[in-house]
Amino acid sequence: MSVLLGLIAALAWGIHDLCARFAAPGRPVLHLMGTVLAAGFLPVAVLALTLGDPETLDLPGVFLAIAAGIAFTVAGYGLYSAFAIGPVALVAPIIGAYPILTVLISALSGHLPTPGQTLAAGAIVAGVGIVALFSPDHDGPGGSRRQAILWSVASALGFATTFALAQTAARIGVTEAEWPKMAITRAAALATTVLVIAALPRTPVRGPLPWRLLIAMGLLDATAMAAVTLAAALPRPEFAAVVASVFGAVTILLARVFLSEAVRPAQWLAIAAIFAAIASLGL
């Protein structure tokens, strides 16, 4: 079931990131993030009140959820900044390599993976690395290839930290507090983004923001994050985060169709290896 939730997250984030490739270039990253986070917060807040019980919240879980929200802000800023530069075939796989940190964090907490699971997780990380290695080496319109890589690495670190904190927050306390904690995580990310916007010099927004696209991105992002967090109550929850990393391959496939971005034969082989490794995790 953890693998299934990870696949749901991968599909949602893959579509989200393709939308980000359309929305991010030439627009202020923080404003985009704030809109997406606000759109995703509303349905999660409703579910927190209907499916959860805010009165059952525990203080350690609340602190962890807030910390996860701050880490999620870092992950989101890195993601949008990287996609503003592109190309997708470079950015998406690097961000998708966060599972190596997720599995490491889980191992340090005492949840050691089996040799087969370790091999599968390593294949996923190796696959996204190969895709990045064979990506185009030209600079994008919004910055250099080196900047895109640095922002992608920052995003990967942010995502690994977010998932570790969010799943730990969900595991402690009672199950009725899971949705309220998810709402707190998104609220913390939104509040952090708004505070940073307020603290920095005002950035002019040239032209209207693509509101419908950003709202759709918010709903997709909330769906993916909820799927990974809900896996906390299942065996091997870290593998939901590992499998979710295939969103990079999903984004590349979608970019090939909708943006006509070139994908080399070696990248196709790596993408096939990623899906094979994910299938083995479900056995």
C-alpha positions in Angstrom: 0.0 0.0 0.0 2.9 2.3 0.7 4.1 1.8 -2.9 0.6 2.6 -4.3 0.5 5.8 -2.3 3.9 6.7 -3.6 2.7 6.1 -7.2 -0.3 8.4 -6.6 2.1 11.1 -5.3 4.5 10.6 -8.3 1.7 11.1 -10.8 0.3 14.1 -9.0 3.8 15.7 -8.6 4.7 14.8 -12.2 1.7 16.8 -13.6 2.4 19.6 -11.0 5.9 20.0 -12.2 5.0 20.1 -15.8 2.6 22.9 -14.9 5.4 24.6 -13.0 7.6 24.5 -16.2 4.8 26.6 -17.9 4.2 28.9 -14.9 7.6 29.6 -13.4 9.7 31.3 -16.2 9.6 35.1 -15.9 7.4 35.2 -12.8 8.4 35.8 -9.1 8.8 32.4 -7.5 7.5 33.4 -4.1 4.2 34.7 -5.5 3.7 31.5 -7.4 4.5 29.4 -4.3 2.1 31.4 -2.1 -0.8 30.9 -4.5 -0.1 27.2 -4.9 0.2 26.7 -1.2 -3.0 28.6 -0.4 -4.9 26.6 -3.0 -3.6 23.3 -1.5 -4.2 24.4 2.1 -8.0 24.9 1.7 -9.0 21.3 0.9 -6.5 19.9 3.5 -8.0 22.2 6.1 -11.5 21.0 5.3 -10.4 17.4 5.5 -8.6 18.1 8.8 -11.9 19.3 10.3 -14.1 16.6 8.8 -11.9 13.5 8.9 -9.7 14.4 11.7 -10.0 15.8 15.2 -7.9 18.9 16.0 -8.5 18.4 19.7 -6.3 15.2 19.6 -3.2 17.1 18.5 -0.1 16.5 20.5 2.6 19.1 21.0 5.6 17.2 19.7 3.6 16.3 16.5 2.6 20.0 16.0 6.2 21.1 16.3 7.4 18.4 13.8 4.5 19.4 11.4 5.6 23.1 11.6 9.2 22.1 10.9 8.1 20.0 8.0 6.3 23.0 6.6 9.4 25.2 6.8 11.4 22.5 5.0 8.7 22.2 2.4 9.1 25.9 1.7 12.8 25.4 1.0 11.9 22.4 -1.3 9.3 24.4 -3.2 11.5 27.4 -3.7 14.3 25.3 -5.0 11.9 23.4 -7.3 10.3 26.5 -8.8 13.6 28.3 -9.2 15.1 25.3 -11.0 12.1 24.8 -13.3 12.3 28.5 -14.2 15.6 27.7 -15.7 15.1 24.1 -16.9 15.3 21.9 -18.9 13.0 19.4 -17.3 15.2 16.5 -18.2 17.9 18.0 -16.0 15.9 19.4 -13.1 13.3 16.7 -12.5 15.7 13.7 -12.0 18.0 15.6 -9.6 15.1 16.6 -7.4 13.8 13.1 -7.7 17.1 11.8 -6.2 15.9 12.7 -2.7 15.1 9.1 -1.7 18.7 8.3 -1.0 18.4 10.8 1.9 15.0 9.5 2.9 16.2 5.9 3.2 19.3 7.0 5.1 17.2 8.9 7.6 14.9 5.9 8.0 17.9 3.6 8.5 19.3 5.9 11.1 16.0 5.7 13.0 16.3 1.9 13.1 14.2 0.9 10.1 16.8 -1.0 8.1 15.8 -2.0 4.6 16.4 -5.5 3.2 19.1 -6.0 0.7 16.5 -6.3 -2.1 14.8 -3.1 -1.0 18.2 -1.3 -0.8 19.0 -2.5 -4.3 15.7 -1.2 -5.7 16.0 2.2 -4.0 19.5 2.5 -5.3 18.4 1.6 -8.8 15.8 4.4 -8.6 18.4 6.9 -7.6 20.9 5.7 -10.2 18.2 5.9 -12.8 17.4 9.5 -12.2 21.2 10.2 -12.0 21.6 8.8 -15.5 18.8 10.9 -16.8 20.5 14.0 -15.4 23.9 13.0 -16.8 22.5 12.7 -20.4 20.5 15.9 -20.2 21.2 18.9 -22.5 24.2 20.9 -21.4 23.0 24.3 -22.6 22.0 27.1 -20.3 18.3 27.9 -20.0 16.6 31.3 -20.5 16.4 32.1 -16.8 19.9 31.2 -15.7 22.8 28.8 -16.1 22.8 25.0 -16.0 24.9 25.2 -12.8 22.2 27.3 -11.1 19.5 24.9 -12.1 21.5 22.0 -10.6 22.1 23.9 -7.3 18.5 24.8 -6.9 17.5 21.2 -7.7 19.9 19.9 -5.0 18.4 22.3 -2.5 14.9 21.2 -3.4 15.9 17.5 -3.0 17.3 18.2 0.4 14.1 20.0 1.4 11.9 17.2 0.2 13.8 14.5 2.1 13.7 16.6 5.3 10.0 17.3 4.7 9.0 13.7 4.3 11.0 12.6 7.3 9.5 15.2 9.6 5.9 14.9 8.3 5.9 11.1 8.6 7.4 11.2 12.1 4.7 13.7 13.1 2.0 11.5 11.7 3.3 8.4 13.5 3.2 9.9 17.0 -0.1 10.6 18.7 -3.4 9.2 17.5 -4.6 8.7 13.9 -7.3 11.3 14.3 -4.6 13.9 14.4 -3.0 13.0 11.0 -5.1 15.3 8.8 -4.8 18.3 11.3 -1.0 17.8 11.3 -1.0 17.9 7.5 -3.0 21.1 7.6 -0.5 22.6 10.0 2.4 21.6 7.7 0.8 23.4 4.8 -0.2 26.4 6.9 3.5 26.7 8.2 4.7 26.6 4.6 2.2 29.2 3.5 3.0 31.4 6.5 6.8 31.1 5.9 6.3 32.1 2.3 4.2 35.1 3.1 6.6 36.3 5.7 9.5 36.1 3.3 7.5 38.0 0.7 6.7 40.7 3.3 10.4 40.9 4.4 11.9 41.2 1.0 11.8 44.3 -1.3 8.6 44.3 -3.3 9.0 42.5 -6.6 6.8 43.8 -9.4 4.6 41.1 -11.0 4.6 41.6 -14.7 1.3 40.5 -16.1 -1.4 38.4 -14.4 -0.6 35.2 -12.7 -2.1 32.0 -14.3 -4.6 31.6 -11.5 -6.4 28.5 -12.8 -3.1 26.7 -13.5 -1.8 27.6 -10.0 -5.0 26.4 -8.3 -4.7 23.1 -10.1 -1.0 22.9 -9.1 -2.1 23.5 -5.4 -4.6 20.6 -5.5 -2.1 18.3 -7.1 0.6 19.2 -4.6 -1.7 18.7 -1.7 -2.8 15.3 -3.0 0.8 14.1 -3.4 1.9 15.4 0.0 -1.1 13.8 1.7 -0.4 10.4 0.0 3.2 10.3 1.2 2.2 11.4 4.8 -0.7 8.9 5.1 1.8 6.1 4.4 3.3 6.8 7.9 0.7 4.4 9.4 1.7 1.6 7.0 4.7 -0.8 7.0 7.8 0.6 5.4 6.4 4.2 5.1 9.7 5.5 3.7 9.1 3.6 0.5 6.1 5.8 -0.3 8.6 8.7 -0.4 11.1 6.6 -2.5 8.4 5.6 -5.0 7.1 9.2 -5.2 10.5 10.2 -6.6 9.5 8.7 -9.9 7.6 12.0 -10.4 10.8 13.1 -12.2 10.4 10.5 -14.8 6.7 11.3 -15.2 7.5 15.0 -15.7 10.1 14.1 -18.4 7.6 11.9 -20.2 5.0 14.7 -20.1 7.6 17.3 -21.2 8.5 15.2 -24.2 4.8 15.1 -25.2 3.8 18.7 -24.4 7.0 20.6 -24.7 8.8 18.5 -27.3 11.9 18.3 -25.1 14.4 15.8 -26.5 15.0 12.5 -24.5 18.0 10.5 -25.4 18.0 6.7 -25.7 20.1 6.3 -22.5 17.5 8.4 -20.6 14.7 6.1 -21.9 16.5 3.1 -20.6 17.1 4.7 -17.2 13.4 5.6 -17.0 12.5 2.0 -17.8 14.9 0.8 -15.0 13.2 3.2 -12.6 9.8 1.7 -13.2 11.2 -1.8 -12.9 12.7 -1.0 -9.5 9.4 0.5 -8.3 7.6 -2.7 -9.3 10.1 -4.8 -7.3 9.4 -2.7 -4.2 5.7 -3.7 -4.4 6.6 -7.5 -4.4 
